[in-house]
Amino acid sequence: MQQLGPCLDQQWGEERVRDELIAGWLKIRARQGGIRLRLNRTQREYSRRCSQHNIVLKARQVGITTYVAARFFVQTITHPGTLAVQVAHTPESAESIFNIVRRFWEKLPKGPRKGALIHSRANVRQLVFPLLDSEYRVETADANAGRGMTIHYLHCSEVSRWPRDAAETLASLRGAVAPQGEIVLESTPNGAAGVFYDEWQRAEETGYTKHFFPWWYEQSYRENGSLEKLQPLTREEQQLVERYGLVEEQIGWRRKQWATLRELAGQEYAEDASSCFLASGECVFELEMIEKAAAEAGRPLQSQDNGRLLTWYPVQEGRQYIIGVDSAGGGSRGDYACAEVIEREIGLQCAELRGHFPPLELARRIVELGQSYGQALLAVERNNHGYGVLAHLRDMEYGNIFEKGGELGWLTSAASRPAMIENMVAVFMERPTLFRSTRLLEECKTFVRRADGTAAAADGAHDDCVMAMAIALVVRKEDAGRGVRKRGLDVGSLKME
């Protein structure tokens, strides 16, 4: 085996070698008995796109856990000195994963099993290969996971369902991974909250490659009943057929699952990477309008500072701009600070700054942003950390800061907050295509009205972009008479260049 690897590496490359070994040697348990692991659509796509750090959002049982186990197992038995670790959310799931891995070894050709791959222990969910100095472990998620180890391949399974202190557990495991180690965070969705949701939202910032696999990637998800009963298709079903090429057997299967699981169906069998995160409470913004905005949004013209600053429309001469700012403390694990740049006349989103910035750094950044947009009007929320930001702005002598009642900044209070949110909702309903940021639109999906009537992000979700945009829009409304206005301005007249 050790002689085979280098030869194949030269011919096809490491990724091709690994998948060839998986398909040629590894067996899984299926309904018809033990069969070779032939890669399905999900597994092939993951293999093609995966990087050193990956996060996977998926529907149930599309084959990712099995493929990652196979991938790491091959690495363990072909690279001496390797430690691969898979971490499950329950002991039962850990045992199930370990059974997959143990079966890989048991069904290998007899020669390698009696030679280099003889193992010294196959209990407590460990396979130790003393002649290779390699080891494969499957553990459950707890605060001590990973301590004292040097992990080369780490798979965290069903992270959204990890027990309490999930963030501490994940931090412990990450701290154990070698500098060049491979990490896979994987889960079905489980609400717009928690460590997995936060990791998915921050993936671009943290450098993780995002993978999304909807339910129709699994070929067995089909219903072979009477197809004529499906007609006519609902609007939602017709969109799935047109967008993704689903066939009637798949639509029939979907109807059955949705009738059984009802509101949980979209979570268990994800269809898109945003609505599958179910939020508690009624969404403040119309989901149909959010989807319409997302369809028109397009990619930003420019992305700077690892995606923290996105620009869709640069400054244009003769036009005026407002920047709404929602401040934060600056800690890497807390809320984000956000600044939304809009064109004054129609409210078009032009740029967005979002990151973990302490007050002084945020002040510097929004001054630079304001200057780049022709001395834009800075509307900084003066609550909490906003006081510090405004103090720094005074020291920097920025000359165009919104004030009300003789005080600099915008005050979000129990009286003003409902009005500013409803104003943004009204603008969104009238002109959803004014909004360009996918980060903002994702937050809109998890911005809910709670039982007490207040509107805020769902538990574990963020609303920094929403609040910054709401500030910009309400200041635009209150400050409508300020400065020169250009009548008849439309989105089409602004240039992305």
N, C-alpha and C positions, 0 to 999 in steps of 0.2 A: 504493500500500500504506500509506504513512504517513498518508493521509487516511482510510483505512478504519478504522484502529485506534481513534481516539477516538470515532467514531460507534458502533462496536460496544461499546466500553467502557461508554458510557452506557446501552445497551440491556440488556446481559446481564452486565456485569462482566468483570473481567480474566480470571478463570479460564475462563468460558464462551467468551470471545473466543479465548483460546489454543487451546482444544480444537476450536473451530469452524475455526480456521485450519489446525490439524493435520489434521483430517479432510478439509478442502476442498482443501488444496494439496500435502500431503506423500505421497510414495509409498514403499513398501518392496518388497523383493524377496521373493516367495513362490513356492511350488511351481508355481503357475499363471502366473507372470510378475509384472510390476510391477502392484501394486494400491494403491488408496488405503489409508491407515492408519486403519482403523476401530477405535476403541478397544474392547478386550476387557474382561472383568470386572476383571482386575487393574488395568489402566490407568485405568478409570473410577473404581474405588475409591480408587486413589492420588490421582488428581486431586481427588476430593471431600474427602479428609482431610489432604492434605499441608500442611505449614507451612513456616516459614523453615528449620528444621533438622529433618532426617528421617533415620531409620535403617530400612532395609528388609531383612527376613529372608524368604527366598523359596525355593521349589522351583526346579528348573532350567527355564529357557526359558519363563517365564510372561509375558514381554514388558516387564519393567520397564526394562531398558537401552535398548530401542528407544524407549519412551515418554519417558524422561528426555532422551534425545538429541533427540527431536522437540520437547519442551517448551523445552529450552535453545536449540535452533536458531531457533525462532520468536522467542524473546526477543532473540536476537542480531540478527536481521534486522529487528526492529520497534522496537528501542530503541538509538539511536545511542550509541556509546561503551561498548559492552558487551564484556566478555571472558568467554566460557564455556569451561570446561576439564573434560574427562572424563579420568580416570586409570584405566588398566587394569592387571591384574596381570602380563601378559606382552606382548611386542611383537606377537605374533600376535593377541591379543585387542584390542590398541589398533588394529591395522590393520583388524580386522573392524568395530570401532565407527566408525572414520573412514570406511569404505566406506558405512556406513549414512548418515552425515551428508552425505558428498559426493553420494550419490544423492538426498537431499532437495533439494540445490541443483540438480543436473542435471535433475530432473524438475519443477522449478517452471515456471510459465508463462513464456514466452519474454520477455515485456515486462520484468518485474522483473529477470531475469537479465542483460539487456542494458542495464539502467538503473542504478537505485540499488544493485542487488545484484551488480554486476560485481565480480569478485575479482581481486586482484593476485597471489595465490599459492595454489596448491593442492597443495603438496608437504610433505614432512616432517610430515604429518598436521596441517596448518593450513589454514584458510580465512580469508583477510584481506579485509575489505570496506572499502577506503580511503574511499569516499564516505560511509560511515556511521561510520568510525573504530571499527569493531567487528571482533572476531576470535573464531574458534572453534578450539580446540586439543584434540587427543587425545594423551595422553602415557602413559608407563609409570611405575610406582611406583618411585621412588628417592629418596634423601635430599635431592637438589637440586630436587625437584619443587616448583614454586610460587615459588621464590626470585626476587625482583625483579619479581613480578607484582602486580597488583591485580585479583583475580578476583571477578566478580559472581555467577557460577553455577558451582558445583563439584559434580561427580559422581565419587565414589570407588567404582569397580566391583570386585566380588569381593575385598573387603578381607580376608576370612579367608584368602585365598591370596596375599596380598602377600608379597614376599621379605623377607629379614632387615631389621631396623631399620624395620619397618612403623610402629611407634609414632612414630619420629622423622620418617618421611615424612609421616604424617598430621598431625603437629604443624606441620610446615613448610607444608603446604597450607592448613591452617586459618588459620595466621598471615597468609596472603596474601589471605584472603577479606575483602572490604569489609564494614563494619559491618552493612549491610542486605542482604548477600549471602545467597544460598540455597545450602544444603549438602544433599547426599544421600549417605549412606553405605549401600552396598548389597552383599549377598553371599548366596550359599548357605552353609549351615553347614559348618564344618570342624573339629569337635572342640570340647570344652569348654575352650578355651585360646585365647590370642592376643588381638590388639588388637580384632578385631571382636566376639568373644565378650564381652570386657570392656566395650566400648562399648554392646552390647545390654543387658548387665546393669545398666549405670549410666545408661541413657537417661532415666529419670525424674529422676534427680538432676541431669543435665546439661541437661535441657530439650529433649531430642530427641523428636519424635513417632515412635512405634514403629508399623511396618506389617508384618504377617505375611501371606504369600500361599502357601497350600498348593497341592499339585500339581493338585487338581481344579478350580482356577480356570482352567486351560488346557483348552479344549473339545476339543482334538485328542487328549487323553490318554484314549482309549477303545479297547476291543478288540471287533471285530465278529465274533468266532468264535461257536461254539455255546454259547448261554447256559445251556442246561439242565445243562451240566457244572459249573456254579457251585454248584449246590445239593448239600448244604446249605451255607449260609454259615458261616464260622467266627465265633466270638464277636466277634473284633476287626472283621471285615467287617460284621457285623450292627450293631455300634455306629456304624460310619461311615455306614451307610445310615440309621440312626435319627437320628443327630446332624446330619448334613450333607446328607441327601437324595441320596446317591449312587445311581446306577442300575447295573444289572448290567453294562453295557458298561464302566463305569469300574472296577468291581470286577474284571472280567476283565483289564483292562489292568494293574491293580495286582498281581494274582497273577503275571502274566508278569514284571513288573519285579522283584518281590520274589524270584522264583525265580532270576532272572539275577544280580541284584546282592547278594542275601542281606543280610548285616548292614549293608551300605552303602546299602541302599534308603531307609531312614528318613532318611539324611543328604542324599542326592541329591534325593529327592522328599519334602520335609518335610510332615508331617501335623499337627504341633503345634509351638509355639514353644519347647519345652524339650527333649523327647526327641530332637529332630533334632540336637542338639549331642552327638555321640558322645563318650564318655569312654573312656580306656584303663583297663581294670581292671573288676572286678566291683562293681556298685553295692552298697553296704552295706545300704541301705534297699530294701525291696520296692517296685518301681515301681507295682504295683497299689495298695498302700496309700498311696503318694504321690498317685496319681490320685484315690483316694477322699477323701483329705484336701482336695485342691484343689477337688473338686466341692462340698465342704461349706464351704469357707473363707469365701467372701463378701467383700465390700468392708469395709475398716476403718470403724469408726464415725467416726473423726477422723484427719486427716492434718495434721501440723504441720511447720514448718521445711523446706518443699520436699520432703516425704515422708520426712525422716530419722526422725521419730517418728510411729509408727502406733499407734492405740489401737483395740482391739476391745471390751474390757470395762473400763470405768472402775472405780475403787475402790468397794467396797461395805462398809458398816459391819459389823463383827463378823467379817470375813474377813481372813486373813493372806496375805502375798505374799512371794515370793523373787525376787530379780533376779540372774541369772547374767551375768557381765561378762567379755568377751574383749577385752583391750586391744590397741592398736596404736600405732605411732609418730606417726601424725597426718599424714604426708605425703599429698598429693593423689593420688599414683600408686601408693601402697602398699596394704597390707591395710586393711580397715575395722576400726574399733572397733565392738563390738556389745553391747547389753544386752537380755536377754530377761526379761520380767516374767511370772511364772506364779502362779496361785492355789495356795497351799500344799497344800490338801486333795487335789485331784484332778490338779494339774499343768496346768491349762488355760492356754494362752497368752493373755495379756491385752493386752500391749503390746510394742513392739519399737523400740529406738533403734539406728540404724546410720548411721555416717558416718565421715569422716576427722577424728577428734578427737585432738589431742595430749593427754598425760596430765592436765594441769591442767583443760583444758576438759571432758574426759570425766568427771573427778571431780565437777566442778560439775554437769554434766548428770545424772549418776546420783544425786547427792544430791537434786536437784530431783525426779527421777523417784521415788526412794525415799520422799521426803516426801509426794508426791502419792498414793502407795499405802500410807498409814498407817504410815510408818517401816518399810518393807519391809526384809527381811534382804538385805544386799548381799553377794553371793558373787563376789569379784573374783579372777580367775586371777592369782597373784602371780608368774608367770614373766615374764621380760623387762620390758616396759614396765609390767606390772602393779605392780611394786614402787613405781614413781613415783606411780601412781594411788592406791595404798594410803597412801603418805606424805602425799599431799594430803588424803585422807579423814581421816587422823588430825588434820591441822591444822584441818580444817573441823569436827571434833568430832562427826561423824555417829555416833550411838549404837548402831547395829545392824549390825555387820559380822561376817561369818562368820569363824571362826577354827578352826584344827585344829592339835593338837600344840603349843599355846601360841603359834602364829604366825597373824597375820591373813592371810586370803585362802585360796584353793584352789590347791594345787600340782598341776599336770598333769605327770606323770612317765611314764617308760616303764612303770611298774607301774600307775599309776592311769588312764592314758588308755584302754587297752583296756576296762577295767571301766566307765568312764563312757560310752563309746560303746555298749557292749552294753546298758547300762541304758536309754539313749535308744532304741535299736532295739527293745527289749522293750516300752517304753511305746508306741512308735509302732505296733507290731504289734497291741497290745491296744486302743488308743484313738487311731486316726489322726486323728479329728475334734477332738482337743485342740489341734491345730496349725493356726493361722490364717494365717500369713504366707506369701505367695507367694514372697517372697525366701528364706525359710527352706526352703520346699519345693523351689525351684529348686536350692539348694545341696545338698539331700538327693539330688537326681538325679545330681549330679556328685561325690558323696562316695563314693570307691571303695576297694576293698581291693586293695592292690598285691601284686606277686609275692612280696615279702618278708614278707607277712602284715600289714603296717601299714595303717591306714585313714586317709585324708586326702583333701583335694580333688584332683581331677584336675589335671594340669599346666595352669596358666593360669586355673584356676577359684578360687573363694573358699569358705571354710568357716567364716567368722566367726560367722554366725548359728547354724550347727550346733554349734560349740564353746560358744558362750554358752548355748544351750539345754541342751547336755549337762551343763554346769556347774550350771545351775539345777536340773536334774532329779536329778543325783547328790547335790547338797546337800540337796534335798528328801528323798531316800531316807535319807541319813545323819542328818539333823536331824529325823526324823519325830516325835520325841517333844517337840520344843520348842514351847512356846506352847499356846494353846487350839485344839482341833480340833473341827470341826463334822462329825459323822457323817452319812452318807447324802447328801452334797452331789453334785449332778450339774450338767452343763453347762446344762441347761434352767432351773436355778434362778438362774443368774447373768444379770443383765440388761444388754442393750446399750442404754444410755440416757445 
